[in-house]
Amino acid sequence: MRAVESYLAAFFHSTKPLVIPVYQRNYTWKKENCKLLFDDILNICNITDKKHFIGSIVYVDDPEAYIIIDGQQRITTISILLLALRNAIINGDIAVDDDSLVDQINNGFLINQYVRDKAHRMKLKPFRDDCTAYDALFGDVDSFVPDSIITANYNYFYGEILAHKIDAENFFEAIQNRLEFVEVKLFPTHGDNAQLVFETINSTGVSLNETDKIRNYVLMNLKAKVQEDYYNNYWLPTERYTNIYLEDFMRDYLTMKLKSIPNKNDVYRVFKEFVQQNFLNNIEPLLEELKHYASIFKSIKEGKIGSQKLNQIMADLEQLELTTTYPFLLAMLEYYQKGNIDEREVEKVLSTLEIFLFRRIMSGYYNTGLNKIFANLHNRILKLQYAEYTYSDVFIYLLQHGISYWDFPNDTQFLRSFEEREVYKMRSNYRLYLFYKLEEALNRETVGTKKKIEDGVLTIEHIMPQTLTDDWRAELGPDFTDEDFTKWVHNIGNLTLTAYNSEYSNRKFSEKRDGIPSIPDMKGFKDSCVALNKFVSEQEHWKMEQMEKRCAMIAEEACKIWPYPTTTFTPLIIEEEAIPIDADYKFKGRYIKSYTFNGTTIQVDSWADAFTRIVKTLYEMDSSILYHLAHDPSEVYYLLEPAKSTNPIAEGIYLLVGCDTNNKLRQIHRLLAMYKLESDDISVTLYPTKNVES
């Protein structure tokens, strides 16, 4: 590495092009950044011999180009400014005494006069859309790219040059000879690591997201031509396949490969370790693999994984927000693509997954914490499967029996959920899914129900309205209580689909059922083609009895639409189960064997031992949080002096461990939140049964 003080004229006068490499982010400077630079240059113009430091420019001196590692925003902005100055002179908008000034700007900063091909003479070579917008500034205004930041900043500079009536010669001289910077040249052949330098430089600047860092890491230390080839052949397709979900995809990919879930803010570090262990000497196979799995990710997102039946199931799953299952789906669908399982098996697995997710939703369980299950599920299936049983047999078994801390509601639980659930208060996507699946199951001739609900053609109607009129109180009868109303108003037994929601409003039941002759455009339930309205249209009255009966009928139908799967599979080996501490599981009364935190498994003697070790680990990560807790006089668990049932964490900090298991877990949850860590970052393994003697 060589670092020297320099000026722009010397740097730009090289015959080599200044290349912004493919791994860099697009040009992002805003108007306020441009204003600050312009004002700084005006300032040194007005004070003789005053200079202005613009920071450092770090580059690799490649045989064919200067590869810009840091400083691309400043270099691009100064080039845009000089283009605006040049064009203002050419257009006659500002006068100059020196007729050679345009040539000086061109040959010194903007154009390589020794390159014959006019299309490739620009000294600065931005990448992607930036290059198109920048090159257009050399032509007619009609060819400018109007929606580019580069064009917007050019227009800003052009306007400022005219508004200030600047002295072009003096302004150019200030840019050329009085903008100072530190020129840092890297020599990879001598051991300079561009990636490490880049990370150090950007540690205090605008934060790079995790995928920015990953892109830079896999491409930066390659030769310019290889960088461009790998970017175009692998990275760009990966970006396009995953669209705005690139960061999610990278996390899902690592989860699938490592069988554990990296923290959202730790994806880059985990990715680097993964590469160093598996692809250190050849990055191309990794990029090929990322592209391959990104194409599978795209097929999941778009619901296009194969046959029409498979695509429909996948689209329904997407409605249920199945993102926690993506690591499993990536592995399973890749396994399918290699011919290890057939389409019928995939269909059975996806159908079972849909049933599992929806039964849990209907029963009031959260699906957000399922990521721990699906991180390693594919590998567990392959480990347990043996000759006479299929992939789907093992999958069903694991969802039903192999994960003790997540419930797969059986028919009894599922039927009860319809009676208890306030369906109208469910999330809108879940309601849409439930109603369209019910309607299309009840009437096979129904077409496009889902789209009609999405477009608002069909909406959810409360048969008994949310506000009771005198007519409705008379309809329901004197025995119908406020508690009955609260229970049934949002229940599935009282909800249906209609295109006449606003017309029905709070009208009495007979008018909703039969319609009103004076309003010919309003059809009653008797004339409805919606299958969910058939039972309603046949009723003389709408009381609690009808709601209860309709709820039970719909629940019975739901058990046919989402049937509880069966399998005769039994495992030959007993697995040791890791349970996340945020699982819906009763830990109290169970003995802990070990815990896993940050990928490390620790054997422990007791819950108190585990509690102490976890808190010590957090203390080592950031001692200030526990220090402040210990100095809070209202704190019970973190003390400054040793006391009964306490364990030392550090000098002057003692942890109360004389509490039950649930309180220990509550404190761990609390600390994880304070340390901005995920609550599922810690999992525990338990002894199979409670051992009283130990």
Protein Blocks (a to p, Z undefined) as FASTA:
>chain_A
ZZddddfklmmmpmbdcdddfkbccdfbdfklmmmmmmmmmmmmmpghiacdebjadddd
dfkbccdfbhjlmmmmmmmmmmmmmmmmmnopaccfblklmmmmmmmmmpcfkbmblmlm
pfbacehjllmmmmmmmmcfklpcfkbfklmmmmmmmmmmmmnopafklmmmmmmmmccc
ddddddfknopafklmmmmmmmmmccddfklmmmmmmmmmpcfklmmmmmmmmmmmmmmm
nmmmlmmmmmmmmmmmnopacdfklmmmmmmmmmmmmmmmomklmmmmmmmmmmmmmmmm
nopabcfklmmmmmmmmmnopmlmmmmmmmmmmmmmnopacfklmmmmmmmmmmmmmmmm
mnopafklmmmmmmmmmmmmmmmpcfklcfklmmmmmmmmmmmkbccddfklmmmmmmmp
cfklpcfklmmmmmmmmmmmmmmkbghklmmmmnomaccddfbacbdcfklmmmnopklc
fklmmmmmmgmklgccdfklmmnmmacfklmmnopfklmmlccfklpcbfklmmmmmpfb
dcfklmmmmmmmmmmmmmmmmccdddfbdcfbdcdddddfkbccdfehpacfbdceehia
cddfbfklmmmmmmmmmmmmommlmmmmmmpmkbmklcfbdcehiacfbghiacdfbbcf
klmmmmmmmmmmmnopafklpccdddfbacfkZZ
